[in-house]
């Protein structure tokens, strides 16, 4: 798991109704990290198959809000990414 996935996981909450109904899945999010680390343009790239899990994934990334700035040595002002957010009852 990458550092970004770990940071998102710290803000991730499993919806009580989804947990109660045994719903699991992976929601893939697409977003942009700006040079200063701000996270924007968050959207659902692929559904988990459960609206409540998809919404929880979007909320986790929104709560994170920012990540490490992009190192100047990379020479990019923004980075478009896709990250899978797993909801697992293990």
Secondary structure per residue as TSV (DSSP state, phi and psi in degrees):
chain	resnum	aa	ss	phi	psi
A	1	X	-	360.0	134.1
A	2	X	-	-77.2	165.8
A	3	X	H	-60.8	-37.5
A	4	X	H	-65.5	-43.3
A	5	X	H	-62.9	-39.1
A	6	X	H	-64.6	-40.9
A	7	X	H	-63.5	-42.5
A	8	X	H	-63.8	-43.6
A	9	X	H	-59.0	-32.0
A	10	X	H	-65.7	-21.7
A	11	X	T	-104.7	3.5
A	12	X	-	-88.0	131.1
A	13	X	-	-122.1	132.5
A	14	X	-	-82.3	119.6
A	15	X	-	-58.9	133.4
A	16	X	H	-57.5	-42.8
A	17	X	H	-64.1	-39.7
A	18	X	H	-66.4	-40.9
A	19	X	H	-63.2	-45.5
A	20	X	H	-61.4	-35.6
A	21	X	T	-91.2	5.2
A	22	X	T	69.5	25.4
A	23	X	-	-77.6	132.3
A	24	X	-	-133.2	166.7
A	25	X	E	161.4	179.6
A	26	X	E	-127.5	119.8
A	27	X	E	-100.3	127.2
A	28	X	E	-100.3	124.4
A	29	X	E	-105.4	141.7
A	30	X	E	-112.0	140.5
A	31	X	E	-164.7	174.8
A	32	X	E	-124.0	134.6
A	33	X	E	-101.8	123.7
A	34	X	E	-80.2	167.3
A	35	X	T	-54.3	-36.0
A	36	X	T	-86.4	3.4
A	37	X	S	97.8	-9.0
A	38	X	B	-62.5	142.0
A	39	X	E	-105.4	129.0
A	40	X	E	-145.1	-179.0
A	41	X	E	51.8	42.4
A	42	X	E	-75.2	129.6
A	43	X	E	-148.8	159.7
A	44	X	E	-82.7	117.3
A	45	X	E	-88.6	-33.8
A	46	X	E	-151.0	128.7
A	47	X	-	-73.4	152.2
A	48	X	-	-79.9	-13.5
A	49	X	S	98.9	-3.6
A	50	X	-	-135.7	119.6
A	51	X	H	-57.4	-39.1
A	52	X	H	-67.3	-35.1
A	53	X	H	-71.2	-40.3
A	54	X	H	-59.9	-45.3
A	55	X	H	-64.7	-40.5
A	56	X	H	-63.4	-37.0
A	57	X	H	-65.7	-45.5
A	58	X	H	-61.0	-41.6
A	59	X	H	-66.1	-37.6
A	60	X	H	-61.0	-44.3
A	61	X	H	-70.0	-38.2
A	62	X	H	-64.2	-40.2
A	63	X	H	-64.4	-36.9
A	64	X	H	-60.5	-49.9
A	65	X	-	74.3	-40.0
A	66	X	B	-153.9	160.2
A	67	X	-	-136.4	-171.5
A	68	X	-	-58.8	139.5
A	69	X	-	-60.0	153.4
A	70	X	-	-73.3	126.5
A	71	X	-	-58.7	135.3
A	72	X	G	-58.0	-29.6
A	73	X	G	-64.8	-20.7
A	74	X	G	-75.8	-26.8
A	75	X	-	76.3	28.2
A	76	X	-	-122.1	144.3
A	77	X	S	-98.0	-12.8
A	78	X	E	-157.9	157.9
A	79	X	E	-137.2	120.7
A	80	X	E	-88.8	129.2
A	81	X	E	-133.4	159.9
A	82	X	E	-129.5	129.3
A	83	X	E	-131.9	129.9
A	84	X	E	-80.8	135.1
A	85	X	E	-113.8	113.9
A	86	X	E	-94.4	134.8
A	87	X	E	-116.6	110.6
A	88	X	-	-133.6	135.7
A	89	X	-	-90.6	15.5
A	90	X	-	-68.6	360.0
